């Protein structure tokens, strides 16, 4: 299906802040969604509601690097509760999480594509209809592959 990938291209040697989407097969870990904008998506993956103070730590100098945190937070973070609709649904992909290696990339999500499929900061983005279809079919251990 049509998707948007990172503005830094697709790379096997993903680094924090390079804007690249990592190449590989990634387990879909869990789903976060905005309950103020969407009904609970239908999926067999673990699903969690987002809240306005939710963020993702992308600071490799912190022990919470590449994990969800609550703001205010002392390290650099990415806001998950966005004004646009790109993060209305987020699927956390299993990149750099077993184990986490500081600086090897964080916040690699499958999420809603921007109008015109503008490049992402390193995530994979699809139309919301396609994302809902993926979630309906997904089960524990399901993966996506980036070539």
C-alpha positions as CSV (number, residue, x, y, z in Angstrom):
1,X,0.0,0.0,0.0
2,X,1.0,3.6,-0.4
3,X,3.1,5.0,2.4
4,X,5.3,7.8,3.4
5,X,8.8,7.1,4.8
6,X,11.5,9.2,6.3
7,X,12.8,12.4,4.7
8,X,16.3,10.9,5.3
9,X,15.5,7.9,3.2
10,X,15.6,4.2,4.3
11,X,18.8,3.2,6.1
12,X,20.2,0.1,7.7
13,X,22.3,2.2,10.0
14,X,19.6,4.4,11.6
15,X,20.8,7.1,14.0
16,X,18.8,9.5,16.2
17,X,17.8,12.6,14.3
18,X,18.8,11.5,10.8
19,X,15.2,11.5,9.6
20,X,15.6,8.1,8.1
21,X,13.3,5.1,8.3
22,X,15.2,2.0,9.5
23,X,15.3,-1.0,7.1
24,X,14.1,-4.3,8.5
25,X,11.2,-6.3,9.9
26,X,9.5,-4.7,13.0
27,X,7.0,-6.2,15.3
28,X,3.9,-4.1,16.0
29,X,4.3,-3.7,19.8
30,X,1.2,-1.8,20.8
31,X,-1.3,0.9,19.7
32,X,-1.9,4.3,21.1
33,X,-4.9,6.3,20.0
34,X,-6.7,9.7,20.7
35,X,-10.0,8.8,22.4
36,X,-11.2,12.4,21.8
37,X,-11.0,11.9,18.1
38,X,-11.6,8.2,17.4
39,X,-13.5,5.3,18.7
40,X,-11.3,2.5,20.0
41,X,-9.7,0.9,17.0
42,X,-10.5,-2.8,16.3
43,X,-7.4,-4.8,16.8
44,X,-5.9,-7.8,18.7
45,X,-2.8,-5.8,19.5
46,X,-2.5,-4.2,23.0
47,X,-4.2,-0.8,22.8
48,X,-3.8,2.2,25.1
49,X,-5.5,5.6,25.2
50,X,-3.3,8.7,24.8
51,X,-3.5,11.7,27.1
52,X,-2.5,15.3,26.5
53,X,0.7,15.0,28.6
54,X,2.0,11.8,26.8
55,X,5.3,12.1,25.0
56,X,8.2,9.9,23.8
57,X,11.7,10.3,25.1
58,X,14.1,10.8,22.2
59,X,17.1,11.9,24.3
60,X,19.8,9.2,24.1
61,X,21.4,10.5,27.4
62,X,18.3,9.4,29.5
63,X,17.5,5.9,30.7
64,X,14.0,6.3,29.3
65,X,15.3,6.8,25.8
66,X,12.9,5.3,23.2
67,X,9.9,4.9,25.6
68,X,6.7,6.7,26.5
69,X,7.0,9.3,29.2
70,X,4.7,11.9,30.8
71,X,5.4,15.7,30.4
72,X,6.8,17.9,31.8
73,X,9.9,15.8,31.5
74,X,13.5,16.8,32.1
75,X,14.8,15.3,28.8
76,X,14.0,16.0,25.1
77,X,10.7,14.5,24.1
78,X,8.3,14.2,21.1
79,X,4.7,15.2,21.9
80,X,2.2,12.4,21.2
81,X,-0.9,14.5,21.6
82,X,-0.6,16.6,18.4
83,X,-2.8,19.3,16.9
84,X,-2.7,17.7,13.5
85,X,-4.1,14.2,13.0
86,X,-0.9,12.3,12.3
87,X,-0.8,10.7,15.7
88,X,-4.5,10.0,16.2
89,X,-3.4,6.4,16.0
90,X,0.2,5.3,16.6
91,X,1.6,1.8,16.3
92,X,4.8,1.4,18.1
93,X,7.3,-0.6,16.0
94,X,9.9,-2.8,17.6
95,X,12.9,-0.8,16.5
96,X,15.8,-0.3,18.9
97,X,13.9,-1.7,21.9
98,X,15.3,-5.1,22.7
99,X,17.7,-3.9,24.0
100,X,17.6,-0.1,23.6
101,X,20.9,1.3,22.2
102,X,21.3,5.0,22.9
103,X,21.5,7.0,19.7
104,X,20.3,4.2,17.4
105,X,16.9,5.8,16.8
106,X,13.7,6.3,18.7
107,X,10.0,6.8,18.1
108,X,9.6,4.7,15.0
109,X,5.9,4.5,14.6
110,X,3.3,3.4,12.0
111,X,1.0,6.4,11.9
112,X,-1.4,8.4,9.8
113,X,0.1,10.0,6.7
114,X,0.1,13.7,6.2
115,X,-1.8,15.1,3.2
116,X,0.1,14.3,0.0
117,X,2.2,11.7,1.9
118,X,4.8,14.2,2.9
119,X,8.0,12.5,4.2
120,X,8.1,11.6,7.9
121,X,10.8,12.1,10.5
122,X,11.6,8.4,10.2
123,X,8.3,6.7,10.7
124,X,6.1,4.8,8.3
125,X,2.8,6.6,7.5
126,X,-0.3,5.4,5.7
127,X,-3.8,6.6,5.0
128,X,-6.0,6.3,8.1
129,X,-8.3,3.8,6.3
130,X,-5.2,1.6,5.5
131,X,-4.0,1.9,9.1
132,X,-7.5,0.7,10.4
133,X,-7.4,-2.2,7.9
134,X,-3.9,-3.2,9.2
135,X,-5.0,-3.0,12.8
136,X,-8.1,-5.2,12.1
137,X,-5.8,-7.9,10.7
138,X,-2.9,-7.5,13.1
139,X,-2.4,-10.0,16.0
140,X,0.4,-10.5,18.5
141,X,3.7,-10.9,16.7
142,X,2.5,-9.2,13.5
143,X,5.3,-7.4,11.7
144,X,5.8,-4.8,9.0
145,X,8.8,-4.9,6.7
146,X,10.7,-1.8,5.4
147,X,12.9,-2.5,2.4
